[in-house]
């Protein structure tokens, strides 16, 4: 997971109770040219989460994405499963996810954006015998994720889904199944945020200008019905503007 994120260009902070393995993974990523750090983290420890988030923000300058990926499994039939073993699985797989979300949300709120990815399992969709704690915890992760999305994803309407998202320099653009949302961070700190909602039917035409040899930024322009001037947004180096154009072509034609 950490290697895939680093390969995609992310700065990575790895948190785990396995200190040697975690430190070795971070070192290997740094050797490959990535920016990576390791912090010891017991996901069942609220205080540990607070410390880890603080270290991550200081080390890489911010926190844009949390991937809750810690998980354990214990195999026993119900009549032989001890309460301690059951609770250990639930504490790591379920309570750890809760503590992680709780720990990163203040930082993401200050930044005005952020993403939380909670890793569930096929065991959170289909029940399997002999791993009761694991199945219970993974079903819980799915429910918790949906509840958190409703609580903190108030930008979206009920049942509205985000299909794609792109960072535009320091702003962002979201494609949902219903509309285009432009997220505009304002001022020096970016704490003031404007959300511009554009129904796809309101887009009359658009243009995409690719980056050039000397001009490294690509540009998207969108014309709305009744407006003579376009909305212009610049994409930084590495953005796939052809993919953005394909999405706009698909949604604006609806």
C-alpha positions as CSV (number, residue, x, y, z in Angstrom):
1,X,0.0,0.0,0.0
2,X,2.7,2.5,1.0
3,X,4.8,1.6,-2.1
4,X,1.8,2.1,-4.4
5,X,1.0,5.5,-2.9
6,X,4.6,6.6,-3.1
7,X,4.8,5.4,-6.7
8,X,1.8,7.6,-7.5
9,X,3.7,10.6,-6.2
10,X,2.5,10.8,-2.6
11,X,4.6,11.7,0.4
12,X,4.1,8.8,2.8
13,X,4.1,8.4,6.6
14,X,3.9,4.7,7.6
15,X,2.4,3.9,11.0
16,X,2.7,0.4,12.5
17,X,3.6,-1.5,15.7
18,X,6.2,-3.5,13.7
19,X,9.0,-1.0,14.1
20,X,11.8,-2.8,12.2
21,X,9.6,-3.7,9.2
22,X,8.1,-0.2,9.1
23,X,11.4,1.6,9.3
24,X,12.9,-0.7,6.6
25,X,9.9,0.0,4.3
26,X,10.3,3.8,4.7
27,X,14.0,3.5,4.1
28,X,13.5,1.5,0.9
29,X,11.0,4.1,-0.3
30,X,13.4,6.9,0.3
31,X,16.1,5.0,-1.6
32,X,13.8,4.8,-4.5
33,X,13.4,8.6,-4.5
34,X,10.1,8.9,-2.5
35,X,9.6,11.0,0.6
36,X,8.7,8.6,3.3
37,X,8.8,8.5,7.1
38,X,7.9,5.9,9.8
39,X,6.2,6.4,13.1
40,X,5.4,3.7,15.6
41,X,1.6,3.5,15.9
42,X,-0.7,1.3,17.9
43,X,-4.0,2.0,16.2
44,X,-5.9,1.1,19.4
45,X,-4.2,4.0,21.3
46,X,-5.9,7.3,21.1
47,X,-2.8,9.2,22.3
48,X,-0.6,7.4,19.8
49,X,-2.8,8.5,17.0
50,X,-2.6,12.2,18.1
51,X,1.2,11.9,18.3
52,X,1.4,10.2,14.9
53,X,-0.7,12.8,13.2
54,X,1.4,15.6,14.7
55,X,4.6,13.9,13.4
56,X,3.1,13.3,10.0
57,X,2.0,17.0,9.6
58,X,5.5,18.2,10.7
59,X,7.4,15.7,8.5
60,X,5.5,16.2,5.2
61,X,3.9,19.6,5.8
62,X,0.2,18.4,5.8
63,X,-2.1,15.5,5.8
64,X,-4.3,15.0,2.7
65,X,-5.1,11.3,2.9
66,X,-5.5,8.7,5.6
67,X,-5.6,5.0,4.7
68,X,-6.9,2.9,7.6
69,X,-5.3,-0.4,6.6
70,X,-4.4,-2.1,10.0
71,X,-6.0,-5.4,10.5
72,X,-5.8,-8.7,12.4
73,X,-7.7,-12.0,12.3
74,X,-8.3,-14.7,14.9
75,X,-9.6,-18.1,13.9
76,X,-11.8,-20.1,16.3
77,X,-15.3,-21.4,16.4
78,X,-17.7,-19.4,18.6
79,X,-17.7,-21.8,21.5
80,X,-13.9,-21.7,21.8
81,X,-13.5,-18.0,21.0
82,X,-12.5,-16.0,24.1
83,X,-13.8,-12.6,24.9
84,X,-10.2,-11.3,24.9
85,X,-9.4,-12.6,21.4
86,X,-12.7,-11.3,20.1
87,X,-12.1,-7.8,21.6
88,X,-8.5,-7.7,20.3
89,X,-9.7,-8.2,16.7
90,X,-12.5,-5.6,17.1
91,X,-10.1,-3.1,18.8
92,X,-7.7,-3.2,15.9
93,X,-10.0,-3.5,13.0
94,X,-12.9,-1.4,14.1
95,X,-11.9,0.8,17.0
96,X,-8.6,1.6,15.2
97,X,-10.6,2.9,12.2
98,X,-12.7,5.1,14.5
99,X,-9.7,6.5,16.3
100,X,-7.9,7.2,13.0
101,X,-10.8,9.1,11.5
102,X,-11.2,11.1,14.7
103,X,-7.5,12.0,14.9
104,X,-7.1,13.3,11.3
105,X,-10.3,15.2,10.9
106,X,-9.2,18.4,12.7
107,X,-6.1,18.7,10.4
108,X,-8.2,18.0,7.3
109,X,-10.8,20.6,8.4
110,X,-8.1,23.2,8.8
111,X,-6.8,22.4,5.4
112,X,-10.3,22.5,3.9
113,X,-10.0,19.1,2.2
114,X,-8.9,15.6,2.8
115,X,-9.7,12.0,2.0
116,X,-10.1,9.0,4.3
117,X,-9.9,5.5,2.9
118,X,-11.1,2.7,5.3
119,X,-10.1,-0.8,4.1
120,X,-12.8,-3.3,4.7
121,X,-12.8,-6.8,3.2
122,X,-14.8,-9.4,1.4
123,X,-15.5,-10.5,5.0
124,X,-17.4,-7.2,5.3
125,X,-19.8,-8.3,2.6
126,X,-20.0,-12.1,3.0
127,X,-19.9,-13.8,6.3
128,X,-17.4,-16.7,6.9
129,X,-17.4,-19.2,9.8
130,X,-14.6,-19.4,12.3
131,X,-13.6,-15.7,12.1
132,X,-16.5,-14.0,14.0
133,X,-14.5,-11.0,15.3
134,X,-13.0,-10.3,11.8
135,X,-16.4,-10.5,10.1
136,X,-18.1,-8.4,12.7
137,X,-15.3,-5.7,12.6
138,X,-15.2,-5.5,8.8
139,X,-19.0,-5.2,8.5
140,X,-18.7,-2.4,11.1
141,X,-16.0,-0.7,9.0
142,X,-18.4,-0.4,6.1
143,X,-21.2,1.0,8.3
144,X,-18.8,3.4,10.0
145,X,-17.5,4.7,6.7
146,X,-21.0,5.3,5.4
147,X,-22.0,7.1,8.6
148,X,-18.8,9.3,8.5
149,X,-19.5,10.2,4.9
150,X,-22.9,11.4,5.8
151,X,-21.6,13.4,8.8
152,X,-18.6,15.0,7.2
153,X,-19.5,14.8,3.5
154,X,-22.3,17.4,3.9
155,X,-21.2,18.9,0.6
156,X,-23.0,16.1,-1.1
157,X,-26.7,15.4,-1.4
158,X,-28.2,12.2,-0.1
159,X,-27.0,9.3,-2.2
160,X,-24.8,11.5,-4.4
161,X,-21.5,9.8,-5.3
162,X,-18.1,11.2,-6.2
163,X,-16.9,9.6,-9.4
164,X,-13.6,11.4,-9.8
165,X,-11.5,14.1,-8.1
166,X,-8.5,16.2,-9.2
167,X,-6.2,18.6,-7.4
168,X,-5.9,21.9,-9.3
169,X,-2.7,23.6,-7.8
170,X,-4.1,24.2,-4.3
171,X,-7.8,23.9,-5.3
172,X,-9.8,20.8,-6.4
173,X,-12.4,19.7,-8.8
174,X,-15.0,16.9,-8.1
175,X,-17.1,15.0,-10.6
176,X,-20.1,13.6,-8.9
177,X,-23.0,11.6,-10.6
178,X,-25.0,14.8,-10.5
179,X,-22.8,17.9,-10.9
180,X,-19.3,19.4,-11.1
181,X,-18.0,20.9,-7.8
182,X,-15.1,23.4,-7.9
183,X,-13.4,23.8,-4.6
184,X,-11.7,27.2,-4.4
185,X,-9.3,27.9,-1.4
186,X,-9.1,31.6,-0.8
187,X,-6.7,34.0,1.0
188,X,-3.1,33.4,2.1
189,X,-3.9,30.5,4.4
190,X,-6.6,28.9,2.3
191,X,-8.9,28.4,5.3
192,X,-11.7,30.2,3.6
193,X,-13.1,27.9,1.0
194,X,-15.7,28.5,-1.8
195,X,-17.7,25.6,-3.2
196,X,-19.0,26.2,-6.7
197,X,-21.6,23.8,-7.8
198,X,-22.3,23.4,-11.5
199,X,-25.0,21.2,-12.9
200,X,-23.8,19.4,-16.0
201,X,-26.7,20.7,-18.0
202,X,-25.5,24.2,-17.4
203,X,-22.2,23.6,-19.2
204,X,-22.5,24.9,-22.8
205,X,-18.9,24.1,-23.9
206,X,-15.4,23.7,-22.5
207,X,-11.8,23.7,-23.6
208,X,-8.7,22.0,-22.3
209,X,-5.2,23.4,-23.0
210,X,-2.3,21.0,-22.5
211,X,1.0,21.9,-20.9
212,X,3.7,23.1,-23.2
213,X,7.5,23.0,-23.1
214,X,7.8,26.3,-21.2
215,X,4.3,26.6,-19.8
216,X,4.1,23.6,-17.4
217,X,0.5,24.2,-16.3
218,X,-2.5,22.8,-18.3
219,X,-5.7,24.9,-18.3
220,X,-9.4,24.0,-18.2
221,X,-12.0,26.5,-19.3
222,X,-15.7,26.0,-18.8
223,X,-18.5,28.2,-20.2
224,X,-21.8,28.2,-18.5
225,X,-25.2,29.1,-19.9
226,X,-25.8,32.8,-19.6
227,X,-22.2,33.7,-18.9
228,X,-19.9,35.3,-21.4
229,X,-16.7,34.7,-19.5
230,X,-15.4,31.1,-18.8
231,X,-14.4,29.6,-15.4
232,X,-10.7,28.9,-15.8
233,X,-8.7,26.5,-13.7
234,X,-5.0,25.5,-14.0
235,X,-3.8,21.9,-13.5
236,X,-0.3,21.3,-12.2
237,X,2.3,19.1,-13.8
238,X,1.3,15.5,-14.0
239,X,-2.4,16.0,-14.2
240,X,-4.1,13.9,-16.9
241,X,-6.1,16.7,-18.6
242,X,-7.2,14.2,-21.3
243,X,-9.0,12.2,-18.7
244,X,-10.6,15.4,-17.4
245,X,-11.7,16.2,-20.9
246,X,-13.2,12.7,-21.4
247,X,-15.1,13.0,-18.1
248,X,-16.5,16.4,-19.1
249,X,-17.5,15.1,-22.5
250,X,-19.4,12.2,-20.9
251,X,-21.2,14.2,-18.2
252,X,-21.9,17.4,-20.2
253,X,-23.6,15.3,-22.9
254,X,-26.2,14.0,-20.5
